[in-house]
Amino acid sequence: MTQFAFVFPGQGSQTVGMLAELAAQFPIVEETFGEASSALGYDLWQLVQQGPAEE
């Protein structure tokens, strides 16, 4: 099994909608976000794809 890691340099390099193309090719991406969401108690994938409710 191949292992992946995502490293984002510094603050502010994240963008709303990031990882959507990767998730479309590799379902494990969204599945992993699902596991993280369960642990955190909120939908992390929705946050990444749509941004926070407040700006």
Secondary structure by P-SEA (a helix, b strand, c coil): cbbbbbbbccccccccccaaaaaaacaaaaaaaaaaaaaacccaaaaaacccccc
